[in-house]
Structure formats: structure tokens, C-alpha cells
Amino acid sequence: MTFNEFNFHPDIRKGVKIAGFREPSPIQEMTIPIIEAGNDMVGQAHTGTGKTAAFGLPMLDKIAKGEIERALVITPTRELATQVSDELYHLGRFAGIRTLTVYGGVGYGRQIALIHKGVQIVVATPGRLKDLYKKGKIDVFNPEIVVLDEADEMLDMGFLEEIKEIFEYIPQNRQTLLFSATMPEPIKELADNILYNPEFISVVGDEDATTNNIIDQRYYVINENERDDAIVRLLETEKTNKCLIFCRMKREVDRLSEYLAALGFNARGLHGDMEQPERDEVIKGYRRGQIKIMVATDVASRGLDVKDVTHVFNYHIPFDPQSYVHRIGRTGRAGKSGQAITLVTTGEFKELKRIQKEVGAEMRLATIETDNGLSEAVIEGLIEKIRSSDIHPEIDMIINAVTDIDQKLLLKKVISIMMNREESVSSDRIGLDQNMVDEMMENYKDEKKSSRNNHRRRRR
């Protein structure tokens, strides 16, 4: 099937052609006819399957044909709202369809003014949208189609009550579409309350099978003090295009992104404490390829959908299996292969095995071999260290004591001492190999068995 087989308005067809769309993805092929027919729908699909175009194209088509006047898309984060709004704008621009992104952290005035001027599509985050409706600022905006995108993310972020309240302000005679990667009970209950006789579409099973085949999942068992060395060596040796590095804490994002940048890597951080203009700048730079390495927390990266991410690195193991699935799903898109690499310490190894079991992922153990000599990153760091170092107060005494050595040769000797010191702290391998991991697991089993026996003896 091709997009030409859908009976889209000529201006929408032009937008599809310029976007380079040829054949619809499974979610698009299944949902577009349902939405065009005016039915409510629940779509279960992960980010990256083409959901935005799946609900966006029939929505834009209805506006272009004059069947509806307004549509609303609700997303969990500002980043995703901007992303969705951009895509809808580009697909509908030849039909003159106006879109507006509404989120917190900026002034109300412009958003309210543009809604009153008659934008056709509003893409909004729950908090700001609820405030605008509650304060009576956008009573004029009565959407005929409402889309809840990434509903499970909104549940995780605590927006469920806001969503329920928003629907109290929206007309009942609407078409409602709900998209979610997972279907926990609260989302099912929400769907029962806000949708009328919906059709259900799921492409999760197919996508998971594709993901397992396309994403190569590896892990490295390391010591805690080897994390930085490990990530640097992997960035040097892996053939990356764009990559995501996940940390657990905001302060780790700042520290690691600054460390990598100091070593010459094109890296920037992203987390929730950053000001919105800075976050927008980082995301735009990453999407356009001006930034190659994004260091982020789970929350900051929610809804982030960027093409051509070749690698996802878990600098820290995620807290739960679902987070692991969301993280690695950022690579291996659109039929391309991807790499998911996780760093774990011996203490975290049991947690990795739990994730592996619950997710059903095929992860393989790997080791990071180091080269003889110094890596490029270490040399860059050494150069920077020399440039930024203060001159020791007793340096003149040493120089005067070695006047028999040519100054250029002296410089080479001093730098060689520094380089030898760097080499001496490097090992032939970072992390544990298979034999060492097997031995570690045997020790763990013995300790567990011994602990059980001691417990039984105490009970007697």
C-alpha cells in the first residue's frame, strides 16, 4: 500500500510527498481509515512507529476538507509537544493549517492571543492546558478531534487527574483518539470514561519482535571507578552517529557531559533543571545533528523522538525494566540496526539479570579491550591539562638545575613523564570477562547458600 491510496486533500498529499513518505507504517495503515471514518480509537504503539502521522494526517485532511475546524493533541512533555507540532505543521503547511504549541514555563499572553486568532491545531501539555481552560482563557477553543499521545507516560508523570479535568471542559460531541505504548489498568479505565465505542489497534507485538532482532544488546561488568574510562573507550571505538547516554541523576548528567566535552567529544546534557530556552536549543541541535552525544535523565528524554540514533548507552542501569525498554527503543528505528550498551557493576549485576528476565531481552556480555599506549581522549585531556595548569612556584629552581639539557628536549622529557604516569594507571582490559563473571556468580550462589544454612541453624 502507498499513501496515494488514501483519499487525502491535494494539499495534504503534497505535504506527504515533500516529507518523503511513500508506504505507510503498520500503525498508519490500520489507523488512518478508522480516524477518517470518524470513530474513536485506542492505539497501542511505541514511540518511533509513525504515530504522529497516523493520527495527524487524517486530522489534517479533515481540516483541509472543511469537515472539522479544530483539533487538540495532548502530550506529556514540552519536548514532545514541540516535536508533534513541528511535524503537523510541515505536513499541513500547504493547506495553510496553523498549529500552536502550548506548555508551561513561558508567558500565557501569546498562547491565548493565538488561540483567539483561530489556530486550527493546538498541541499542549496537560498542566498549562488545564490552567487555561480552568481560568476561562480559551473557552473559544472547542476541538472536534482530541488526541491523547503517550498516555502511559502521562500516567507515570502524575498527569492523570489533570487529563480527567481537561475533558470536563471539552465538548462531548468529539472524536477521541488515545495512543499508549502500554495499557496499565488506569489507562484502560480512562479510555472507558472518555472514548465512545472505540476500535482497538495494536502493533506492539510486531514492533517488539523487530526491536529484538534489530537492536544488538550488550553489557559490560565494570568496577565503579571504571565508568568514565569505559564510556570514553566505547565512544572512541564504536561507530556512532547520534547517541544517547542515560544517567540516573541530574548532577551526573552535568558532570559527564562536561567531562566528555572537555575531552573533545561533541556532547551536551539534558535534564529537568535546565531553563526551557537551553533545553530547546539542545534538542534542536541534537535533532539537526549539530550535537552528536546527548547525556540525559529518563524524565528529560521522555517523548524525545530523534532519527538516526545509532547507540544508546546506559551509563547507569535503569531503575526498572520498563525504563530499559523505553531507553533502548530510541535506537534501531525504521528498519535500521541499533546498539544498546549497558554498564553495570558487580553489585548491580543481579538487577541486570532481573531486567533481562522480565523483558526477555537477549543481552550478551562483552569486554572493553584497551590499546597499548594512550587513547586519543586521554591525550586530548593531557593537552588540556597542560594548557590550563598553573606554574608551580619552584619550577625555576628545577629548570636552573638542568641547564645541561636542551630546552626542547627537556620539554619532551617532562611530558613523557606525564604520559608514562597516565599509561601506568591503564589496564589491558576494562571490566570483567566471562570467566570472571562466572566466578563472581558462583561466589554469589555459595554466599547465598551459606546464608540460608546459617539462617536455618539460628532457627533451630
N, C-alpha and C positions, 0 to 999 in steps of 0.2 A: 504494500500500500504506500502511496505517496500523499503529500499534503495537498496536491492538486485535486485529489478525490473528495476533499471536504469542500462544501459549497460556501467558502468564505467570501466576504465582500472583496472586490478587486483591490482596494487599498490595504486590506489585511493580508491578502495574498502577496502583495508587493513587499510588505514588511517581512513576511516569512521567507521570501526569496532572498532579500538583502541579508537576512540573518544567516543564510546558508543552510536552512532546514530543508531536507529532502524527504526522508522517510520518518514517520512518527515513531516515537519510542512506544513500548507496550502500554505504559500508563496513558500516553496521549491517544493512542489508537482506541483504547477502551473507554476513556472518559469523555472525549470531545463529543461523540454522538449523544451521550446521556445529558451533558450540560446543554447542548444545542436544543435538546427536546424539552428543556425546562424542568427536569427532575432534580430533586435533592440527591446528594451523593456523599458517601463515605469512601475515601480513597486511602488505602494503606500502602505507603511507598516511602522509601528513604530519600534524603536529600541527594540530588545528583541524577535522578531518574527522569527529569524533564517535567516536574510537577507544575512549575510556573507557567510554561507554555500550555500544559494540559488544561489548566483552568483559565489561563489568560487569553488564549486565542478565541475560544467560543464567547468569552465575556466581551472581548474587544469587538468581535464580529457582531454581537447583538447590539452594541452601542453604535457601530458603524452603520448598521441597517435600520437604526431608529427603533428597535424593539424594546430597548431599555435606555434610561438616561444616566443612571449612576450605579457604581459598584464599589464595594468595600472589601479590602483584604486586610486581615488582622494577623500579624506575625509576632513572635516572641521578643525579638531584639531589633535595635535600631539598624544594625548592620544588615540583617536580613530584609528589613523593610526597605532600605535604600537599594539593595540588590534587586528585589522584586519590582520596585518602582521603575528602576532603570530598564529592566528587561521589558516591562509592559510599555514603557514609553517608546522604546525602539521598535517594538512590534506594531504599535498603533500610531506611530507618528505621521504616516502618510494619510491616515484618516482624520488627522487633526485632533486626536484624543488627548486630553490633558490629564496628567497624573500629578498627585501631590503626596509627599511623604510626611507623615505626622508622628512625631516622637518627642519625648521629654528632653530636658537639658538645653532647650532653646526657647525663645520667646513665643508666646501664644499669638501675638498680633498678626504676623504674616500668614500663619496657617489658617486662622479664622477668616482673614480677608480673602484668601484664595478660594476657600470653600464657598464663601458667599458669592464670589465671582462666577462660580459654576464649573469647577473641575468635575470631570466625569468619574475619575477613579481616585480613591483615597487608599493609601497603604499605610497602616498605622500600628503602633504598639499599644497594648491594652491600657496601660496606665494613663497616658496622655489622652487617648480616645475617650476613656471613661470620664475623665475630668471635663473634657469639652462638652460631652453630652449632659453630664450632671449639672454643669453650670449654665446650661441652655444656650451655649455659644454656637452650636451647629445644628439647631433644630431644622434648618432648611435642607440638611443632607439626609435624604431618605433613600438608601440603596435598595435596588431591586434584586441584586445578587450580593451575597455575603460569603466570603471565603475565610475559613479558619485554617491557616497554614502552620504546620509543625505543632499540632495540638498537644502532643505529649511533652514537647519542650515547654510549652506554656504551663502545663501541669507541674512539671519539675521546678519551674521558676516561681510557682505560687500565684499564678495569674487566673486560676480557675474562677474565683469569686468575681473578679473584675469582668471576665468574659460573660458570666451569667448576668451581671448587672447591665453590661452593654446591650445585651439582647432585649432588655426591657424597654430600651429606647428605640429599637429598630422595628419598622412595620412588620406585621405578621405575614402580609402577602408578599413574600420574598422567596427567592431560590437560595438555598443554603448548601454550601459545599464544605466538607471537613476533610482535611488531609493530616495523616499522622503516621509516623514510622512504626509505632507500636500501639496496641489497643488495651491499655490497662482499664480496670473497671470504671474509674471516674470519667474517662473519656467516652466509654460506651454509654454511661448514664447521661453525659452531656449531649451526646448525639441523639439519644431518645427524647430529650427535652426540647432541642432546638431544630431538629430536622423532621420533615414530614414524609413518611413512607419512602425512605432513601434507598437507593441502589448501592450495593457494596462491591467495590473493586479492590483487588489486592495483587500487587506484583512483588511482594516482599520475598516470597519463596524463590522466584526466579532470580531475583537480584542477589539473594544470599548465595545461591549456587554459583552465580557468576563471580561474586566477590571472592569466594573461597578459591576459585580457580585462577583468578587474575592477580590477587594480592599475595605476594611472597611474604610470609610472616616469620620473622626471626627474632631470637632473643639472645642477649649476652649476659652471662652471670659475672658481675664485677664486684670489686670492693668499693665501698662508699667513696673513698678518696680517688677513685679512677673515673668517676662520671665525666668530668671535663675532658680528660685525656681521651676517653672513649668517644665522646661525641665529636671532638675535633678530628680524630683519626677517621671516623666514619664519614664526616663531611668531606675530608680530603680524598678518600678512596672511592666513595660511591659516586656514580654518575647521576647527579641530581640536576633537576631543572628548577622547579619550585619545591620547597619542602616546608613542613610544619614540625616544630619541636614543641611537645607538650610538657609543661611543668605544673606542679600542684599549686604552688603559691605565687602570688604577685611579686614578692621580693626576689624569688628565684628567676622569674621572667626578666626582671630588670637586670639582675646580676649577670645572667647567662647571655642575654642579648648584648650587653655592654662588653662582656669578655670576648665574645665572638667577633664583634665589630672591631675591637682593639687588635685582634689577630688578622684583620683584613677581610673577614667574611662580610658579605652583603646581608646583614641581619638586623631586624628590628623586633621590638617587643610589642605585645598587645595584651592589655588586661583592663579590668573594670575601673581602676582608679585613674586612668588617663582621661584628660579632657576630651570632649567629643570631637573638636576640630582635629586634634592629634590622632585620634582613633580613625577618623575618616581618611586622613592623609596616609596613614599606614596601610589601611585596607585598599585604598585606590592604588597606591604604589605597588602593593603585592599583586593585586589583580592584573595590573598592566605589565608586570614583570620587571618593574624598576627595583623592587625588593625581592630577593630570591629566597631568603630564610625568614620565616615568621616564628617567633618564640611566643607561645601563648598559653593562657589558662583555658580550662574547659569552658567556663562561663563566657569568656570573651570571644571564643571562637564559635559559639553556638550559632547555627544557621549560616555560617560562612561557607559559601559555595564558590570555589575558585577552580578554574580549569587547569589542567597540566600540572597538578601536584604529583610529582613522581615518588616522593618519600614522606612518610610520617614517622617521626622519631618520638618514642615515649621516653623522655629524659627521666621522668618518674613514672612508675607503674600507676595506672588509674585506680581510683577507689573501688570501682565496681565493674562487672562485666559489660553492662550497657554502655558505660563511658568508653570502654575499649572498642566496642563495635562502632560507636559514633566517631571516635578518633580515626580509626584506620579506614573508615568509609570515605574519608576525604581524598583518598588516592584510588587508583585503579578504576577511573571513571571512563564512560563512553567506550568500553571495549579495550582500553589501554591497560597495560600492566602497571602495577604499583608495588612499592616496598613498604612494609610496616615493620619497624625495628624497635624493640623494647629493651631497655637497660634495667636489670634487676640485681639487687644484692643477694647474698646468701640468705639473709633474713627475710627477704621479700619473695623468695623462690616459691614458697608454699602458696602465696597469694596468686602468683602467676599460674600455677597449676590449677587452682580453683577457677580462675578466669578461663583457662584453656578447656577445662572440663565443661563448664556451663555454656560457653559459647560454641563449643565443638570445633574450635579452630585448630588447624594443623600448623603448629609452630615448630621450628627447628632450632636447635642450639647451634650457635656459631661462635667463633673466637676472633678477636681482632689481632692480627699479626702486625707487629711494628717493624719498620725498616731499620737496617743498621744505619746509624747516624741520626741526624735531626730532621724532623718533618719541616715542611715549609712554614706551617703555622708557628712552630716553636722558634724558627729562625726569625720570622716576622716579629714575634713577641720580643725576641732578644734585641732586635734592631730598635724597636720602640723603647725598650728598657734603657738602652744606651742613650738614645736621644733625650729621654725625659729624666735621666739620673742627675742628681746634684753632684757637684765635685767635692770629693772628700777633703777636709781641711789639711790632711797630711800628705796629699798627693805630690806636692812639690818636693818633699823630702825623698820620696821613692824615686821620682824622676832624676833628681840630682845624684842619687846613689847608683844609677845605672847609666851614667853618661857614656860608657863604652859601647853601648848598643845603639845602633841607628834608630831614629825615632819611628820610622815606618815599620821596622822590624819589631820594635817594642810594642807598637800598637797591635800588630798581628799576634804577638805572644800573649798579650793581656786578653784579647778577645778569644783566643784559643783556650785559655784557662776557663773563661766563662762557658764556652761551648762544651768543653770536656765535662764541666760540672753538670750541664744540662743532660748530656749523654749518660752520665753515671746514674742519674735517677730514672732513666728509661729502662724498661724491661723488654724482653723479646716478645712478650705477649701481654695484652691487656685482658684481664678476666680469666675465667676458669674454662678448661677444655672438658670434653665429655667424660674422661676418666675421673677428673677432679669432681665433677658434678655427681657422677655415680657414687663416688666415695662419700661425698657430702650427704647424699640421700641415704646411704647405708648407715652412716653415723646417726643421722636423724631418726631412722627406724629403730636403731639399737637404743637410743636415748628414750624414745617413746615407750619401747617395750620395757626398759628398766624402770621408767617412771610408773608404769602400770603395775609392775611387780611390787615396787615399794609401797604403792598405794594399797595393794591387797594385803601386804604384811601388816601395815598400820591398822587396817580394819580388823585383822584377826586379834 
